[in-house]
Structure formats: C-alpha cells, structure tokens
C-alpha cells in the first residue's frame, strides 16, 4: 500500500493569489474641458435647421496610439421635437478630408437628450464591434438625424480647431472644412485586462515555503506492500 502526505495547499493557495486582473481603458482623443465640460451656449445643429436643410455634422480626430475603440462620449442636447431617433457613427476618412466609409454606427432613441443650453450629461455610445484604430490615421465622428427634430452638438471649449464637416442633406455629401468649431466629444479605448502581480500574494507564498519544506522533511516515504 502506498502512503502520501498532501503538503502543498498553503503554497497553492498563495500562488493562486499571485496575479490579479484589472480593466484598463484610456482616452484616444478628447476635446472636453475639465470634468467633461463643453460650451453650453454655442452648438452645431443636427437635423432640421428651420430653413429646409437636414444638417449632419462631422469632426475629425487621430488616434494617439494603436487602440481598440471602446466608446464615444458626446455633448448632445435637444433643441426641438425630441425625442426622435438620431445616429452617431465612427467613420474612416474619405481620402479628401471628410467622413467616409462607416466603421460602426449607433442609433439612439433621443430619450436621454437634455434641453439645449443646459449642462447636460454626456451621452455614451459603447462599441460592439471594437475595431482597431491605427495611430496617426484620421477618423471621423458624425452625428445625423432627420427633419423631424433639431439636435444641438455643443462646441468644445478647449481650442480644438480640427476640421469640421457639414452636410445639408443628412450626410451625403459632406463639405469640409466648414470653418465651424468642432463639437465636444471624447473617444475612449476598450477596457483591456491587464494581469499584474499582487505584492501581498508574494508574502503569502513566502510564508508557505517553510511549511512546504517542513512537510517534505517529515513526510513518510512511499513503500510498496
């Protein structure tokens, strides 16, 4: 009969705590002011401009490094006739300094739009596709609606003068640069799981090593009978 002694439980327990995971996201681009502030008095019109045009707006940005797209946070409010659905999209550059092929789009009901002129919370649009954005490449955020409503895309207050594009026909085609001040928004990367060692776990492992040595010293040898 063989006999054995289990002596590694403290060590296994400590080793299991050696690593911890943390979700980390970063800002790819932002022209928001401190604490996510923006210009509540001046904005770009999306949708009905009250003179017969269906305006769509676009702002360009470049990723500071290669990153997986996580979400938009955009300063949007209601001017009139809300709620009504509208669309926010991430697009490629057309090659002629204007919004091009759509990479990912988001349709919103408009239910969360606050009244224009107030310091409303930013609206968040979370990516499902998580495309990779390439450092130094130009991308666009576009906001479009229809003639049923008028939406305010609040201007930034940080001095961002990136090219702004405008369409009078809901997004086809865009004229850029329009000379208008870009709207206020932020582009975030997707949260990535970073594995890092836990300092306290090393102490647990160290405390378990003497127990392991003691157990090995006094463990009976296996004998066949």
Secondary structure, 3 states (H helix, E strand, C coil): CCCCCCCCHHHHHHHHCCEEEEEECCEEEECCCHHHCCCCCCEEEEEECCCCCEEEEEEEEEECCCEEEEEEEECEEEEECCCCCEEEEEEEECCCCCEEEEEEEEEECCCCCEECCCCCCCEEEECCCCCEECECCEEEEEEECCCCCEEEEEECCCCCCCCEEEECECCCCCEECCCCCCECEEEEECCEEEEEECHHHHHHHHHHHHHHHHHHHHCCCCCCC
